[in-house]
């Protein structure tokens, strides 16, 4: 699954998390609308999540190399 295919799933998860945080009272209406309606903020969050997911194989490779496993 490429980043382009993952983007809708990240956006749906972003809406769900923002709704849960708003419903729990952790964030206000302004923050919820900023997260879900501002394309720049949503895009930045999506990029951060995609970058974190993409860094997992690199971190795994570095750990395996450090522990002496074949890479």
N, C-alpha and C positions, 0 to 999 in steps of 0.2 A: 504494500500500500504506500503510495507516494504522498508527499505533503499536500498536493492538490486534492487528493482523494480524502485525506484525513481532515481537511479544513471544515467541512460541514459537521463532522462529529465533534470537533473541538468547539465550534460555535454553539451547538446544542448543549454540550456540557457546560459551557460558559453561562448560558441562559439558566440552566438548572441550578448551578452553584449560586449565581447571583440571586435567583428567586428564593433559594433556601436561606441564604444569608439575610436577605431582606425580611423574609417571613419569621426568622428567628430573632430579628431585631439587632443583628450585628452591624448592618449598614442601613443607611437611610435611603429615602426615595431618590435623592439627588445622585448618590453614588450608584445605585442600581441602574438608574436611567443612563448614567454616564458609561457604565460598563457595557450595557446591552444596546444602547442606541448610537453611541459615538463610534463611527467606523475606525477612527485612528486608534482609540483605546482598545477596541476589540481586536484590531489587527496586531497591535503590539503584544497583547496577551497571547493571541494565537501564535505569533512568531516565537515568543518565549517558550511556550509549551512545545512547539515543534523543535526548537533548538535543544530543549531538555531531552526530548525523546531521541533525537539524532545523536546526542552525546553518550547515550548508554553503550553502544558498541565500542566506542573509543575508550571509555572508562573500563569496560570489561577487558579489552585488549591490553591496556596498561596494567591492570591488576594481574592478569595472567602472566604477562611478561615479568612483572616484579616478583611473582611467586615461583617463577621458573617453569611454568607450564609451556608446552609448545604453542607457538602462535602462527 
